[in-house]
Amino acid sequence: MIRRFVVTEKALRLAEKENKITVIVDRAATKKQIADEIRRLYGAEVEKVNIF
């Protein structure tokens, strides 16, 4: 489901300042599926998922 992490200046700035990560996911993935995958892989609490 998660294909890769985005590593750009903007993505790194968001990670450092706002504790947000940017990932590329399968187009068919829902917000709930993405949140569940992050929780399962990294044990992190997910507050919100934005899809662009």
C-alpha positions, 0 to 999 in steps of 0.5 A: 500500500505505501509505495515510498516516502517523499524526500524533498526539501518541503517534505523534510521541513514538514517532518522537522517542524510539524512532525508530518510525513509525506508518502506515496500510496496506492491510488485505491487506498482509503484514509483508514487503510493508510492510517492503519498501515502507518500504525502497524508498520511504525507504531505511531499514532495517526491524527489525520490523513490528507490525500492529494 
